[in-house]
Amino acid sequence: MERLSRLTRNTRIAWAAAAVLLLVPVVSSAAWASGGHFYTTYYDVASSVRTTGAGYGGAGFSGGAGDSLVRVVNPTHSDTIQNGTICAMFYVFDDNEEMQACCGCPVTPDGLRTISVVNSLTTNWGFNHADLAAGVLDLVPSSLNWSAPFPGAPPPRGVNITSVSDCSSPSIACGCDPSGGGDRPSGGSNSTYVTASGELRAWLNHTESLVSAVVSAAPIVSTSVTEFKGAYLDSVHETDLENTCGFLLTGASGAGVCNCGTGDSHSTFKPHS
């Protein structure tokens, strides 16, 4: 009887714990993507062979050992709001916490962009002597926020345009400005602030060389894929992203611009070199 009583008591405790779990709200990726949130992750493409700017890695260390591919998907569809096109605003940092590049990339519903860290996001660094081995990627989903001042006007640096069917006027181009016009007199008057809204999904693969505990054994090379994680985007952080990006695009003498890779063929993508 005593054993049966303990089992009954344990069962009640288990049911009570399950009831508490059911009451806890689950924050989905979609929830992070809207209402002042953004996505973030890290990249490490070379710390197994080269010391990063922050001092980690080099020969004999475990770390990144190859390019990383960012894949961005737009899971939404709307026939009333810009045909569902969402801007993926990229802000690329080195591992010394310095923004080195930025770009705005339109992604249409069910569109897929594939972006190389080595060949697209860090190939045009804002400062030539900055470290390229590792760092942080911030991605803000936003509505289209740039429109051409007149038909045929080219977009400013860092802005990539989408199909005219997404724009308010069929004769005026529109696109994605990661600076929101901040700290950027040229072309900035045709931009509105970056608005953290909409839903995107993004993944990044990590290729790593792991040093064995056995001295004579060869390093173990592995590859994994992780999803960007959601984080709260406060107004100070958002303003800093826009203004620093604007400074890079205006004052970095042609550097500081990443590009949007390939894919999403329904968007008129014009990369900047």
C-alpha positions as CSV (number, residue, x, y, z in Angstrom):
1,M,0.0,0.0,0.0
2,E,2.8,2.4,0.8
3,R,4.5,1.6,-2.5
4,L,1.2,2.3,-4.3
5,S,0.7,5.5,-2.4
6,R,4.2,6.7,-3.5
7,L,3.4,5.8,-7.2
8,T,0.1,7.7,-7.0
9,R,1.9,10.8,-5.5
10,N,4.6,10.7,-8.1
11,T,2.0,10.4,-10.9
12,R,0.2,13.5,-9.5
13,I,3.5,15.4,-9.5
14,A,4.3,14.4,-13.1
15,W,0.8,15.5,-14.2
16,A,1.2,18.8,-12.4
17,A,4.6,19.5,-14.0
18,A,3.1,18.7,-17.4
19,A,0.3,21.2,-16.8
20,V,2.8,23.9,-15.9
21,L,4.7,23.3,-19.1
22,L,1.5,23.6,-21.1
23,L,1.0,27.0,-19.6
24,V,4.5,28.3,-20.5
25,P,4.3,30.3,-23.8
26,V,6.6,29.0,-26.6
27,V,8.3,31.8,-28.5
28,S,8.6,30.7,-32.1
29,S,11.0,31.9,-34.7
30,A,8.2,33.8,-36.3
31,A,7.6,35.8,-33.1
32,W,11.2,36.8,-33.0
33,A,11.0,38.1,-36.6
34,S,8.4,40.8,-35.9
35,G,7.8,43.5,-33.4
36,G,11.3,44.9,-32.9
37,H,13.4,41.8,-33.2
38,F,16.2,40.6,-35.4
39,Y,18.3,37.6,-36.1
40,T,21.9,37.0,-35.2
41,T,24.6,34.3,-35.5
42,Y,28.4,34.0,-35.6
43,Y,30.7,32.9,-38.5
44,D,34.2,31.4,-38.3
45,V,35.9,30.5,-41.6
46,A,39.6,30.4,-40.7
47,S,40.5,30.4,-37.0
48,S,41.9,26.9,-37.3
49,V,44.8,28.3,-39.4
50,R,44.9,32.0,-38.5
51,T,44.6,34.0,-35.4
52,T,41.5,36.2,-35.3
53,G,41.6,40.0,-34.6
54,A,40.4,39.2,-31.1
55,G,43.3,36.8,-30.5
56,Y,41.8,33.4,-30.9
57,G,43.0,30.5,-33.1
58,G,46.0,29.8,-35.3
59,A,47.9,26.7,-36.2
60,G,47.1,23.9,-33.7
61,F,43.8,25.4,-32.6
62,S,40.3,24.1,-33.1
63,G,38.2,26.5,-35.2
64,G,36.7,27.4,-38.5
65,A,38.1,25.7,-41.6
66,G,36.2,26.8,-44.6
67,D,33.5,29.0,-46.1
68,S,30.1,29.4,-44.5
69,L,26.9,29.7,-46.6
70,V,24.0,31.8,-45.4
71,R,20.6,30.7,-46.8
72,V,17.7,33.1,-46.4
73,V,14.0,32.1,-47.0
74,N,10.9,34.3,-47.0
75,P,8.1,32.1,-45.8
76,T,5.3,34.7,-46.1
77,H,3.0,35.7,-48.9
78,S,0.8,38.7,-49.2
79,D,-1.0,40.1,-52.2
80,T,-1.7,43.4,-50.6
81,I,1.6,44.5,-49.0
82,Q,4.5,44.7,-51.5
83,N,3.6,41.2,-52.8
84,G,5.2,39.9,-49.7
85,T,8.8,41.0,-50.5
86,I,10.9,41.5,-47.4
87,C,14.3,43.1,-47.0
88,A,17.1,41.1,-45.4
89,M,19.3,43.9,-44.0
90,F,22.7,42.4,-43.3
91,Y,25.2,44.0,-40.9
92,V,28.6,42.2,-40.8
93,F,30.9,42.5,-37.9
94,D,34.5,41.3,-37.3
95,D,35.3,39.7,-34.0
96,N,36.5,43.0,-32.6
97,E,32.8,44.1,-32.6
98,E,33.4,46.5,-35.5
99,M,30.9,46.7,-38.4
100,Q,32.8,46.1,-41.6
101,A,30.1,45.8,-44.2
102,C,26.3,46.0,-44.8
103,C,23.8,45.5,-47.6
104,G,20.0,45.2,-48.1
105,C,18.7,42.2,-49.9
106,P,15.1,41.8,-51.1
107,V,13.7,38.3,-50.7
108,T,10.4,37.4,-52.3
109,P,7.8,34.9,-51.0
110,D,9.3,31.4,-51.1
111,G,12.5,33.0,-52.5
112,L,15.8,31.6,-51.5
113,R,19.1,33.5,-51.3
114,T,22.4,31.7,-50.9
115,I,25.2,34.0,-49.7
116,S,28.8,33.1,-49.2
117,V,30.5,34.6,-46.1
118,V,33.9,34.5,-47.9
119,N,32.8,35.7,-51.4
120,S,29.8,37.9,-50.6
121,L,29.7,39.2,-47.0
122,T,33.4,39.8,-46.2
123,T,35.0,40.3,-49.6
124,N,34.7,44.1,-49.5
125,W,35.7,44.9,-46.0
126,G,35.3,48.5,-44.8
127,F,38.8,48.5,-43.3
128,N,41.6,46.7,-45.2
129,H,43.4,45.5,-42.2
130,A,40.4,44.2,-40.3
131,D,40.2,40.5,-39.5
132,L,38.2,38.3,-41.9
133,A,38.4,35.0,-40.0
134,A,35.5,35.3,-37.6
135,G,32.7,37.6,-36.5
136,V,29.0,38.2,-36.1
137,L,26.1,38.6,-38.5
138,D,23.1,40.7,-37.7
139,L,20.0,40.3,-40.0
140,V,17.1,42.6,-39.6
141,P,13.9,41.7,-41.6
142,S,12.3,45.0,-42.9
143,S,9.8,46.3,-45.3
144,L,11.1,47.9,-48.6
145,N,12.5,51.3,-47.6
146,W,14.0,53.0,-50.6
147,S,12.4,54.5,-53.7
148,A,14.1,56.1,-56.7
149,P,13.8,59.9,-56.9
150,F,12.9,59.6,-60.7
151,P,12.5,56.8,-63.2
152,G,15.8,55.2,-64.2
153,A,17.7,56.6,-61.2
154,P,20.3,54.1,-59.9
155,P,20.2,53.0,-56.3
156,P,22.9,54.2,-53.9
157,R,25.6,51.9,-52.7
158,G,24.4,49.1,-50.5
159,V,20.8,49.3,-51.8
160,N,19.5,46.5,-54.0
161,I,16.3,46.8,-55.9
162,T,13.4,44.4,-56.3
163,S,10.9,43.9,-59.1
164,V,8.9,47.0,-59.9
165,S,5.7,45.0,-59.3
166,D,6.6,45.3,-55.6
167,C,6.8,49.1,-55.7
168,S,4.1,51.7,-55.3
169,S,4.6,53.0,-58.8
170,P,5.5,50.7,-61.8
171,S,7.8,53.3,-63.2
172,I,9.8,54.0,-60.0
173,A,12.3,51.5,-58.7
174,C,12.3,50.5,-55.0
175,G,14.5,48.4,-52.8
176,C,16.3,47.8,-49.5
177,D,18.6,50.4,-47.8
178,P,20.3,49.0,-44.7
179,S,21.3,52.5,-43.6
180,G,17.8,53.8,-43.6
181,G,19.3,57.0,-44.9
182,G,21.2,57.4,-41.6
183,D,24.5,59.3,-41.7
184,R,24.2,59.3,-45.5
185,P,23.4,62.5,-47.4
186,S,23.6,61.0,-50.9
187,G,20.4,59.1,-51.6
188,G,19.4,59.0,-48.0
189,S,16.5,61.5,-48.6
190,N,14.8,58.7,-50.6
191,S,15.0,56.2,-47.8
192,T,12.9,55.6,-44.7
193,Y,14.1,54.1,-41.5
194,V,14.7,50.3,-41.3
195,T,11.5,48.8,-39.8
196,A,12.0,45.5,-38.0
197,S,9.0,43.7,-39.4
198,G,8.0,40.7,-41.4
199,E,9.3,37.1,-41.2
200,L,12.4,35.5,-42.6
201,R,14.2,32.3,-41.9
202,A,18.0,32.0,-42.1
203,W,20.6,29.3,-41.6
204,L,24.4,29.2,-41.7
205,N,26.7,26.2,-42.0
206,H,29.8,25.9,-39.9
207,T,32.8,23.9,-41.1
208,E,35.3,23.3,-38.2
209,S,38.6,21.5,-37.7
210,L,38.8,20.0,-34.2
211,V,42.1,19.2,-32.8
212,S,42.3,15.7,-31.4
213,A,43.3,15.0,-27.8
214,V,45.7,12.5,-29.2
215,V,48.8,14.3,-30.4
216,S,49.5,12.0,-33.3
217,A,45.9,11.9,-34.6
218,A,44.7,14.1,-37.5
219,P,42.2,16.9,-36.8
220,I,38.5,16.0,-37.1
221,V,36.7,18.1,-39.7
222,S,32.9,18.5,-39.2
223,T,30.1,20.5,-40.7
224,S,26.9,21.5,-39.0
225,V,24.0,23.8,-39.9
226,T,22.4,26.2,-37.4
227,E,19.5,28.6,-37.6
228,F,20.0,32.3,-36.9
229,K,18.7,33.1,-33.4
230,G,16.2,35.8,-32.5
231,A,17.0,38.7,-30.2
232,Y,15.3,41.9,-29.1
233,L,16.2,44.9,-31.2
234,D,16.0,48.0,-29.1
235,S,16.0,51.5,-30.6
236,V,19.6,52.3,-29.6
237,H,20.9,49.2,-31.3
238,E,18.8,49.8,-34.4
239,T,19.9,53.4,-34.8
240,D,23.5,52.4,-34.3
241,L,23.2,49.7,-37.0
242,E,21.7,52.2,-39.5
243,N,24.2,55.1,-38.7
244,T,27.3,52.9,-38.8
245,C,26.2,51.3,-42.0
246,G,25.5,54.8,-43.5
247,F,29.0,55.9,-42.5
248,L,30.5,52.8,-44.2
249,L,28.5,53.3,-47.4
250,T,29.3,57.0,-47.6
251,G,32.9,57.3,-46.3
252,A,34.6,54.0,-46.9
253,S,35.9,54.9,-50.4
254,G,34.0,52.1,-52.1
255,A,34.5,49.5,-49.4
256,G,32.1,48.4,-46.7
257,V,29.4,46.9,-49.1
258,C,28.5,43.3,-49.0
259,N,26.4,41.7,-51.7
260,C,23.3,39.5,-51.7
261,G,24.8,36.3,-53.3
262,T,22.6,34.4,-55.7
263,G,19.1,33.1,-56.0
264,D,15.6,34.6,-55.7
265,S,15.2,35.0,-59.4
266,H,12.0,36.9,-59.2
267,S,13.9,39.9,-57.8
268,T,15.9,42.2,-60.0
269,F,19.1,41.9,-58.0
270,K,22.0,44.3,-59.0
271,P,25.1,43.5,-57.0
272,H,27.6,46.3,-56.1
273,S,31.3,45.7,-56.4
